[in-house]
């Protein structure tokens, strides 16, 4: 089986693929400009975020039967076009949930403590300690839009910091909310009661424009 990897992936992932007998793995280091030249006789394609797999690319890959996205969503893959050609599309849900959750918490801490502005001020030779005193996250209300894998990880870490957590997700059961120690509420209540908002949603017609000036 010939597998074309269109974008750089981790060394651990490459090792897993390389150890399979009978698998020919073509990685970005083996082609100069584009992976498309290798797609004519490829059986599988692996992408991350930068490469968009559209119908035109699929025309150049008549043998491909599976596309793997090394990421959470499949926004950069034309799933309908792939389905019409009998191609299975897979992703790796939850693979980066903790990393993204930690980033979200880190950004909240940065906002609360004015870290970016304080860093720039200090590098400019100033010492504005009182100006950038900031606030604690403890006791603040965090509103989470989308309580999937990432949203759940954010909620856990926010509660560990002493924050109160609310969430809006019409597909989440009250039992999960109880287990996490948070409350589910309407969008209006979430907007009105939150000190911080953390969005963990895919961009769909239903979520487009969910956050706007009027809502806040």
VEXDOGU-98771 format. One record per atom (N, C-alpha, C, O): x, y, z; residue in one letter. Coordinates in steps of 0.001 Angstrom, whole numbers, plus 500000, padded with zeros to 6 digits. Example, Ala and Ser with C-alpha at 12.3 -4.5 7.8 and 13.67 -1.06 7.14 Angstrom:
% residues 2
513190494310507800A512300495500507800A513200496700507800A514236496681508465A512850497750507080S513670498940507140S512900500030507870S513409501138508039S
***
This chain:
% residues 216
500851498810500000X500000500000500000X500887501241500000X501850501325500762X500561502185499155X501319503433499054X500558504544499770X499400504824499461X501236505172500738X500635506244501530X501387507529501263X502606507586501423X500666508560500859X501267509870500625X500924510777501811X499754510990502127X501958511300502454X501779512249503556X502018513643502989X503139513978502609X500973514445502932X501047515733502239X501681516838503075X502103517860502533X501751516640504397X502316517663505275X503141516988506362X502928515814506664X504077517717506950X504900517117508003X504057516629509175X503145517322509625X504369515436509663X503720514876510846X504815514510511850X506004514581511537X504413514129513033X505383513827514083X506225512606513718X505794511741512955X507428512553514275X508312511423514037X507695510123514541X507866509065513934X506973510215515665X506329509014516209X505305508459515227X505198507245515051X504549509356514586X503570508922513589X504231508289512392X503753507278511877X505324508869511942X506062508309510810X506588506921511140X506554506027510295X507075506734512360X507612505434512758X506530504366512766X506780503224512380X505336504728513201X504229503769513211X503903503298511798X503649502115511568X503914504227510866X503608503873509484X504738503057508860X504496502087508142X505969503464509145X507126502821508510X507328501379508953X507924500587508223X506843501031510129X507091499685510641X506122498642510078X506301497446510309X505110499080509349X504160498149508752X504743497544507476X505186498267506584X504738496245507401X505286495561506234X504399495801505007X503172495754505093X505029496052503896X504297496224502654X503752497626502440X503067497877501449X504047498541503354X503573499911503214X504705500791502685X505801500818503245X504426501500501612X505366502476501070X504899503865501502X503822504312501107X505691504531502294X505303505833502843X506080506935502146X507310506959502189X505358507855501499X505965508999500819X505714510234501674X504575510685501795X506769510783502267X506608511944503148X507106513203502450X507725513117501389X506836514402503046X507209515666502386X508683515789502042X509038516555501146X509552515054502727X510968515128502416X511338514439501121X512476514544500664X510381513729500517X510675512960499312X510144513614498036X510270513049496949X509552514798498165X509129515519496977X509415517002497175X509462517496498302X509605517704496055X510076519083496101X508964520114496309X509056520945497212X507926520068495492X506933521134495509X505555520706495997X504951521380496831X505066519604495488X503687519221495774X503565517698495884X504285516967495204X502657517223496738X502446515779496845X501629515208495691X501519513989495558X501049516079494851X500110515608493838X500745514681492812X500073513823492240X502049514857492581X502731514002491609X502760512546492053X502941511648491231X502585512313493338X502633510959493884X501243510349494081X501125509208494526X500204511097493756X498852510635494064X498295509651493038X497347508925493338X498864509616491841X498286508788490774X498166507325491176X497185506669490825X499149506801491909X499095505389492297X499051505229493821X499393504170494347X498632506276494520X498547506214495983X497265505522496425X496221505646495785X497364504799497522X496188504142498108X495593504949499264X494405504831499566X496415505756499898X495965506530501056X496658507886501072X497770508039500566X495977508868501666X496499510231501754X496337510725503189X495281510553503797X497387511336503723X497333511912505071X497622513404504974X498617513810504374X496744514227505570X496923515680505573X496785516211506998X496359515500507909X497150517453507160X496925518128508440X495964519291508192X494768519060508012X496451520530508179X495561521688508037X495814522518506785X494892523156506276X497036522524506284X497384523436505197X496899522955503822X496572523774502963X496853521658503612X496460521117502308X494943520933502255X494350520295503125X494330521505501216X492888521343501029X492646520252499991X493084520356498845X491947519218500408X491655518089499527X490296518321498880X489259518039499482X490302518827497675X489051519103496969X488838518088495849X489633517167495660X487753518279495119X487407517340494048X488497517285492982X488767516225492418X489123518430492706X490168518464491681X491361517609492091X491937516907491259X491735517664493367X492847516833493827X492474515360493780X493297514513493431X491235515059494132X490796513665494132X490792513074492727X490980511870492556X490577513921491721X490634513442490331X492023512920489999X492174512042489150X493033513456490664X494411513038490414X494805511838491272X495946511378491220X493872511344492047X494164510223492949X493119509124492773X492334508871493687X493099508470491617X492035507497491319X492041506254492194X491015505586492319X493179505931492801X493267504716493614X493075504959495109X492917504010495877X493087506213495522X492977506517496960X491652506024497510X490594506290496939X491715505306498618X490506504774499247X490319505261500672X489282505006501284X491312505961501207X491172506490502560X491989507778502677X493114507864502184X491399508773503339X492083510033503638X492073510205505150X491020510160505787X493250510400505710X493361510608507146X493737512045507458X494694512577506895X492998512666508340X493328514039508776X493980513948510153X493355513498511113X495232514373510244X495921514402511533X495492515655512279X496259516607512421X494266515638512747X493671516774513434X492260516454513851X491788515333513659X491580517431514421X490258517204515007X489158517189513952X488363516251513893X489112518228513118X488013518328512153X488414517826510780X489516517314510578X487488517985509838X487759517624508438X487356518784507530X486912518575506402X487517520010508035X487103521200507290X487863521368505980X487341521956505033X489085520862505919X489890521040504718X489809519844503769X490655519669502892X488789519039503961X488557517893503073X487136517973502536X486187518138503303X486986517858501225X485660517829500615X485078516428500829X485263515523500016X484374516287501945X483871514970502335X482851514446501328X482826513250501034X482016515330500801X481009514893499832X481664514342498569X481249513306498048X482685515036498082X483395514565496886X484087513235497164X484095512343496315X484661513107498345X485323511852498708X484319510713498811X484586509600498357X483170510993499405X482140509965499563X481642509474498209X481412508279498024X481476510392497268X481024510008495929X482008509065495258X481617508251494421X483268509166495615X484293508309495024X484558507065495872X485458506284495564X483780506882496934X483940505708497783X485147505779498697X485674504750499120X485589506999499006X486767507195499853X486337507434501299X485469508266501568X486938506713502207X486661506890503630X487508508049504158X488707508120503888X486877508960504915X487574510094505514X487628509897507026X486602509687507672X488827509967507576X489018509778509019X489737510986509611X490449511706508911X489540511197510906X490313512218511614X490772511654512948X490603510464513217X491351512503513781X491867512052515078X491250512893516192X491944513711516796X489972512712516473X489309513522517501X489932513318518869X490214512195519285X490142514434519559X490684514362520908X492191514329520983X492755514427522073X492862514192519846X494314514057519872X495002515277520469X496015515147521156X494456516463520210X495089517681520718X494217518397521752X494402519587522004X493275517677522346X492324518310523261X493019518965524446X492703520101524799X493955518265525060X494640518808526235X495497520004525849X495516521011526557X496204519900524730X497068520997524295X496261522266524042X496669523354524450X495113522131523369X494279523302523085X493671523854524368X493582525070524543X493253522964525266X492681523412526540X493705524199527346X493380525238527922X494941523710527391X495989524423528117X496263525784527482X496512526762528188X496217525847526153X496411527126525473X495300528104525843X495562529277526107X494052527616525861X492927528486526216X493085529045527621X492854530232527850X493479528191528564X493696528646529935X494861529633529986X494797530642530688X495920529339529242X497070530234529201X496700531616528684X497183532625529198X495843531664527668X495413532947527125X494566533722528136X494662534946528224X493740533007528894X492942533681529923X493833534283531008X493606535404531461X494843533529531416X495784534040532414X496514535265531871X496720536244532588X496904535200530595X497589536330529975X496709537575529970X497182538679530241X495420537391529657X494491538521529669X494303539071531076X494318540284531287X494126538173532029X493865538609533405X495046539359533992X494871540279534791X496249538967533596X497461539561534178X498168540533533233X499264541002533537X497552540839532093X498114541804531135X499553541449530749X500404542330530629X499815540164530559X501193539718530374X501842540305529116X503004540710529150X501103540351528023X501682540852526781X502047542325526904X503149542729526532X501125543128527424X501388544562527584X502490544812528609X503334545686528413X502486544045529704X503505544226530735X504887543861530198X505878544519530517X504947542807529379X506217542412528789X506762543519527887X507944543860527951X505884544078527043X506311545151526140X506758546377526931X507738547031526572X506042546683527999X506392547842528822X507751547655529489X508576548569529506X507975546459530037X509244546187530715X510412546225529739X511478546750530061X510212545672528553X511273545684527542X511592547104527072X512685547382526578X510600548006527240X510815549407526867X511500550186527991X511688551398527889X511870549483529057X512591550128530143X511719550737531214X512204551508532042X510433550402531215X509513550954532197X509255549935533309X509542548748533158X508723550406534399X508340549539535515X506980550007536024X506889550772536984X505913549528535354X504545549974535637X503788548892536404X502770548379535941X504296548565537561X503774547449538344X502291547607538653X501522546664538464X501880548766539119X500485548962539499X499555548988538292X498410548543538370X500054549510537183X499223549585535974X498814548197535491X497696548005535012X499731547219535620X499477545879535106X499243544850536218X499592543677536087X498655545315537294X498433544417538430X497523543244538068X497776542114538485X496479543500537306X495599542435536837X494660541905537903X494527542469538989X494010540797537555X493036540170538452X493264538667538490X493963538108537646X492661538025539485X492726536568539580X491632535930538737X490576536524538520X491894534720538267X490835533937537614X489914533305538655X488747533035538372X490424533075539833X489625532488540910X488381533331541166X488456534547541342X487234532650541182X485977533331541440X485308533920540217X484174534390540300X485991533904539080X485406534436537849X484532533382537178X484677532184537417X483627533857536339X482693532976535618X483215532734534203X483417533676533436X483429531474533871X483842531094532523X482655530498531781X482012529568532267X482371531034530609X481336530477529750X481966529719528600X482797530264527873X481577528466528430X482150527627527373X481074527349526322X480001526836526639X481372527688525091X480494527384523968X481027526139523271X482064526176522609X480306525044523428X480743523782522841X481445522924523865X482604523161524205X480733521919524359X481275521087525430X481681519724524875X481239518680525354X482538519764523847X483100518531523320X484360518171524086X484525518566525241X485245517426523449X486458516976524140X487297518143524657X487771518122525793X487477519165523809X488294520302524227X487572521114525296X488170521499526302X486292521371525076X485527522135526056X485538521489527425X485632522180528440X485442520167527464X485471519442528734X486825519624529425X486882519839530636X487910519539528655X489237519711529246X489436521132529769X490067521330530807X488903522112529058X488975523501529535X488207523644530847X488684524283531785X487017523046530908X486200523127532124X486932522540533325X486912523122534410X487570521401533140X488294520758534244X489393521671534788X489551521812536001X490141522280533890X491256523121534316X490771524440534920X491378524965535854X489684524963534383X489129526200534935X488630525986536360X488825526838537227X487992524857536597X487505524571537946X488673524377538916X488577524746540086X489765523804538435X490942523635539286X491523524985539703X492182525092540737X491272526017538887X491734527362539206X490734528127540058X490959529290540393X489634527480540407X488637528124541256X487608528941540503X486915529764541101X487495528729539199X486493529451538407X485150528741538484X485089527531538706X484086529492538302X482754528928538130X482523528747536638X482810529652535855X482012527597536237X481924527284534817X480475527042534400X479744526279535031X480088527711533324X478804527467532671X479078527087531223X480143527388530685X478120526430530600X478332526004529218X477025526012528454X475939525888529020X477168526163527148X476025526010526248X476384525003525174X477331525192524411X475610523933525131X475782522908524105X474496522099524069X474227521329524992X473691522258523016X472398521573522961X472492520062522846X471484519369522978X473698519538522599X473852518097522402X474438517390523625X474692516186523586X474650518127524694X475256517556525896X474176517235526927X473246518015527131X474311516088527565X473321515668528555X473552516372529888X474690516700530225X472488516605530646X472630517188531981X473522516336532885X474168516859533794X473558515020532636X474377514131533464X475857514478533331X476583514478534325X476307514774532121X477705515147531917X478020516446532644X479065516579533281X477101517400532541X477304518676533227X477415518474534732X478254519098535381X476581517613535287X476647517339536725X477979516694537096X478580517037538114X478431515765536271X479705515098536541X480866516084536533X481825515937537291X480769517092535666X481833518083535559X481682519207536584X482588520021536761X480540519244537252X480316520286538242X480075521654537631X480508522670538174X479378521678536489X479065522955535847X477594522997535486X476890521991535572X477140524169535082X475724524320534734X475566524586533237X476364525303532634X474534524002532654X474177524286531277X473174525431531262X472291525494532117X473302526329530305X472397527467530265X472183527910528819X472837527415527902X471269528838528633X470989529368527302X472121530281526855X472955530697527659X472140530587525564X473167531485525050X473085532854525705X474105533424526094X471868533384525827X471702534716526418X472233534756527842X472914535706528228X471921533723528626X472404533678530006X473918533527530056X474578534092530929X474468532755529107X475912532557529067X476623533878528785X477601534227529447X476113534611527782X476708535894527444X476609536882528603X477556537609528900X475460536893529245X475217537885530298X476031537614531556X476421538550532253X476290536347531854X476894536022533138X478380535716533120X478969535507534181X479009535683531945X480399535236531858X481391536389531921X481193537435531304X482456536176532676X483597537089532651X484520536751531479X485149537632530892X484587535467531152X485386534987530023X484528534036529198X483712533286529734X484728534082527874X484056533148526970X485114532352526223X486088532920525729X484930531051526138X485855530182525423X485060529385524389X484153528630524742X485404529556523111X484657528923522022X485373527664521554X486570527682521263X484623526577521486X485179525310521002X484137524646520108X483561523608520434X483922525301518955X482889524889518016X483454524804516605X484371525540516243X482898523904515823X483199523899514411X482414525006513725X481332525372514184X482943525543512630X482246526582511889X481217525939510968X481570525289509984X479962526123511291X478850525582510514X477835526699510295X477943527756510916X476854526484509426X475804527505509277X475107527823510600X474648528948510803X475027526850511493X474359527064512778X475211527886513745X474666528599514588X476525527799513638X477403528509514576X477953529810513997X478510530622514736X477809530021512700X478328531231512077X477677532473512692X476451532566512754X478483533410513138X477955534647513704X477394534511515097X476688535400515574X477701533390515769X477150533152517102X477637534204518102X476902534604519005X478881534645517926X479427535702518768X479503536981517944X480201537029516931X478795538007518368X478846539292517695X478634540404518719X478345540143519886X478779541622518271X478687542767519172X477324542846519848X477231543193521026X476264542523519101X474922542607519673X474728541592520787X474079541872521795X475305540398520590X475161539358521608X475856539753522900X475381539432523989X476987540454522781X477761540826523953X477368542186524476X477928542652525467X
***
